[in-house]
Amino acid sequence: MPGFCTHCGAPLAGAFCGRCGQRAQSATPAPQVQPPSAAPQPEPTVTSGQPAAAPPQPTVAPQPAATAPQPPTAQPPARPPQSAQPPAAQPPKSSGGGKALLIVGGIVLVLVLGAFGAVLYGVHWVKHKVSSITGGSFGSEVSQGNMCKLLSTADLQQMIGVTVERSAEIMDNGDPGCAYYTNPAAFAELQKIAIAQAKRDSEKASQYPDVKNSKGDNPLELLKHTQEMEGIVKGLGLSAPDPTGRVFSFSVNRNFGSGNWGPLRTTLSVVPGFDEVNGVGDHAMIGSFGHAFYVLKGDSVFKLDTMYLPEARSRGSEIANKIISHL
């Protein structure tokens, strides 16, 4: 039964389509939906000798002229799936000994910083306490006075071992006195002396049982050994000395009264680190970290500012005796 090519719609005359060359397959009419009431139609039978009438063929829309088959477009080769990136090389694990050293080093650093913090706290506390008792810090220069004649710049220079460039009269809360000035090179030399003192004193203090067993959790406990910490404190203080160059000063209260020394001593004893010094005037005391030196001679009391002078016990004693000798 003649049919049409299902690929290009051309009439079939053999096993293959003469137009597109595809294998012939008769087009089968699409089954039509019969209404439910319609009776099935019997298929026509073919009798020998007479061709059966061909069933009505479905109308085929005209197809465009067949073109030569296009060669398949070359597709880019599919990218192979990327393999997983190799894991980054892990740095070699540090040994347990290295970690232990880091931990120990960190602990030591914390203890050192804590000790310096405690020292600075102690200095601040002591200076505030003494200022509230004695009436503040050393005063400013004045144009008149005769206190500088009690101690010449040459005498002071010989006793402290650095250049003293000039002196000037001062008033300290109504008490006359004298201030002495130096240069940055002299401050640097004094700092070296303070650092050397700190090394000696720290070796000495490390042998004390209470220092060995101290946990360092109470800053005021360190003030029990302010004498041994003088070099550390002054080494730090000399890193930023007085901008005016003042290296030492003293003042005199001639109307102090010898009977007032006992109450003054009792009052200052509440400040940790104050200690009596023998062999100077009638009585003498040195302040915490060697920041000040107090001397009673008769009814006069002398207050020496030794904040920038290392080894204040020995130097303060020598300076005070020189001043007293010129009264």
Secondary structure, DSSP 8 states (H G I E B T S, - for coil): ---B-TTT--B--SSB-TTT--B------------TTS---------TTS---------------------------------------------HHHHHHHHHHHHHHHHHHHHHHHHHHHHHHHHHHHHHHHTSS--EE-S--SSGGGS-HHHHHHHHSS---EEEEEEETTEEEEEEE--HHHHHHHHHHHHHHHHHHHHHHTTSHHHHT-----GGGGGGGTGGGHHHHHHHHTTS--TT-EEEEEEEETTS-GGGHHHHHHHHTTSTT-EE-SSSSSEEEE-GGG-EEEEEETTEEEEEE-TT-SSHHHHHHHHHHHHHHT-
